[in-house]
Amino acid sequence: MEPRHVLSARSHGDALTPAALTPEAVARRLRRYAPLGRKADVRSAPQRGDDDLNPHLRSPVAEQKDAAVLVPLIVWEAGLSVLLTRRTSHLSDHAGQIAFPGGRIEAWDASAESAALREAEEEVGLQPEAVEVVAQLDTYLTVTGYRVTPIVGLLAPPGNLRPDDYEVAEVFEVPLGFFLDPKAKQMHSRRDGDRERLYYAFPYGDYYIWGATAGMLVNLVDILGRPA
């Protein structure tokens, strides 16, 4: 299914501030700096990962498993928000953590965009045709062996969502402007064996957004906050 167009493409402008986060400005900035179609497995493609802040941290997995997530930006009259999920506590991987809807890219998926839209529909009930896919953030490599392609999409408020009770404990939104506040991004650490591991975090109320999700949000903030 072809995504429904929420916005039209326009030329790029100046650096964005929270007050300037119109859907049009966000879309044109993302289209310029994070175009769709970059190959995640190409060595020269822009990449980020869990080891960005920790040079010693490398995935013990010889081959990365391809995955995709949808970074849904909800277009409200009052401004844009980022849709996120909290994973259920019984999952074997990343239980209880904050995440974008997403998962492994399967053999039948035509592209990373298709996989991200499929996973978003399966996990939270977002209809693919309601999402305007506008950008592809940098590939994100996790220490658990995943090569994640973050796909950014814009959509109108989706109404009633249908979270998958097995995977998703909660769906919530955070104003996009919150992430652009320099005070929102924090550097935290924890012990991994005898080494200290650094990571980005965005504490928001009762939600603790960290790890790969925070790393992808840092990428988004870097794009929206950089000069044209």
Secondary structure, DSSP 8 states (H G I E B T S, - for coil): -----SS------S---GGG--HHHHHHHHHHHS-TT--TT-TTS-EEETTSS-TT---S-SS-EEEEEEEEEEEETTEEEEEEEEE-TT-SSSTT-EE-SEEE--TT-SSHHHHHHHHHHHHH---GGG-EEEEE--EEE-TTSEEEEEEEEEE----S----TTTEEEEEEEEHHHHHSTTT-EEEEEEETTEEEEEEEEEETTEEEEHHHHHHHHHHHHHHHS--
